[in-house]
């Protein structure tokens, strides 16, 4: 049997960093396959070749069919694949991480498990939103009130800038077209921002469910991160799209948002902000530790995995045992 692709899977150090990738690509009503080490999208207009190693997240909309080989190359390249609803406004399922290290998720879990550390991370998130205001002395409720006023003011400001009529935020789950053009655009932008944040969170190996502001949902941390850029990136792009008319608001919003994300370098900022929030120093992973699994021993020591320690002397640390496999 012949195999698809002439090269093996890339090592972690050969993969493009998430901050250097195209933010997202939305596909619908096509068949996605693999050709060599790229993916192809085939529809009524022909075949489009897509360099999978440069994609941050692939949004798979209705009518898409994807082959096993296509998912294989996406996994090898560390690109996230997310299944979404019509116009990209519903999240159904997601893929794997880009990183092989558990450093960030361990830092996240440590901060989340400590009540004091958890609120400090939450305050750090609000500090990114309100750089002129010190949130250290404010309660969680006061911070939530500040955030609500910030978003409302952003809606009013963008409506005045673009001339788009705005009454209030309306979102009806499962009925995207029930809202006016502005609300449809805001919904489409929000879902795309959630998809991008989810891709970055997963690519860094963090847990989507361990949130510091949001709680109780499988994507709580994703919502935390996406909301950091709501008023700077998501809402302005939505109103720009809505200002161009009522037709095809969802697709126009995605294009406007993608241009804005690439212009401001949002993926790279998102990576650095997550590392900063989780107290990670951001130092590169040494080459000999880039894809390494260890075992935890006494005294918080990490010893070599892949060996059987059942017959080791009591004082031995790693040493001489034969491999398990």
Secondary structure, 3 states (H helix, E strand, C coil): CCCCCCCCCCCHHHCCCHHHCEEEEEECCCEEEEECCEEEEEECCEEEEECHHHEEEEEECCCCEECHHHHHHHHHHCCEEEEECHHHCCEEECCCCCCCCCHHHHHHHHHHHCHHHHHHHHHHHHHHHCCCCCHHHCCHHHHHHHHHHHHHHHHHHHHHHHCCCCCCCCCCCCCHHHCCHHHHHHHHHHHHHHHHHHHHHHHCCCCCCCCCCCCCCCCHHHHHHHHCCHHHHHHHHHHHHHCCCCCCHHHHHHHHHHHHHHHHCHHHHHHHHHHHHCCCCCCCCCHHHCCCCEEECHHHCEEECCECCCCCCCCCCCCCCCECC
